[in-house]
Amino acid sequence: MIEVEGLRVVLPPDTVALHGVDLLVRAGEFLVVLGRSGAGKTTFLRSINRLVEPT
């Protein structure tokens, strides 16, 4: 299971990349992350595995 509550990422200089993201993925479920270029998909995935530190 993956659970995220209130995820927020601020990138320098004071750019809010993600704000208030909640997610719950249970065992056996699939997740697809879609969005246009620059929407924060990569930042979101990198913050889940702590390659980008949530703020």
C-alpha positions as CSV (number, residue, x, y, z in Angstrom):
1,M,0.0,0.0,0.0
2,I,1.1,3.5,-0.8
3,E,-0.5,6.4,1.1
4,V,0.3,10.1,0.8
5,E,-1.5,12.9,2.7
6,G,-1.0,16.6,2.1
7,L,2.1,16.3,0.0
8,R,3.7,19.6,-0.7
9,V,6.9,20.3,-2.6
10,V,8.4,23.8,-2.9
11,L,11.3,24.2,-5.3
12,P,13.8,27.1,-5.3
13,P,13.1,30.0,-5.5
14,D,9.8,29.6,-3.7
15,T,8.0,27.8,-6.5
16,V,5.2,25.6,-5.2
17,A,5.4,22.5,-7.4
18,L,2.8,20.3,-5.5
19,H,0.3,21.4,-2.8
20,G,-2.1,19.3,-0.8
21,V,-1.8,16.0,-2.8
22,D,-3.5,13.0,-1.3
23,L,-3.2,9.5,-2.6
24,L,-4.1,6.0,-1.5
25,V,-3.1,2.9,-3.6
26,R,-4.0,-0.4,-2.1
27,A,-2.3,-3.7,-2.8
28,G,-3.3,-5.1,-6.2
29,E,-4.4,-1.7,-7.6
30,F,-2.7,0.1,-10.5
31,L,-1.9,3.8,-10.8
32,V,-1.4,5.9,-13.9
33,V,-0.1,9.4,-13.6
34,L,-1.2,11.6,-16.5
35,G,-0.8,15.3,-17.2
36,R,0.6,17.8,-19.6
37,S,4.3,18.8,-19.6
38,G,5.3,20.7,-16.5
39,A,2.3,19.5,-14.4
40,G,4.4,17.9,-11.7
41,K,4.2,14.2,-12.6
42,T,7.9,13.6,-12.2
43,T,8.2,15.7,-9.1
44,F,5.3,13.8,-7.6
45,L,6.9,10.4,-8.3
46,R,10.3,11.5,-7.1
47,S,8.8,12.8,-3.9
48,I,7.1,9.5,-3.2
49,N,10.5,7.6,-3.3
50,R,12.2,10.5,-1.5
51,L,14.5,11.6,-4.4
52,V,12.9,15.0,-3.9
53,E,12.3,15.9,-0.2
54,P,8.7,17.0,0.5
55,T,8.5,20.3,2.4
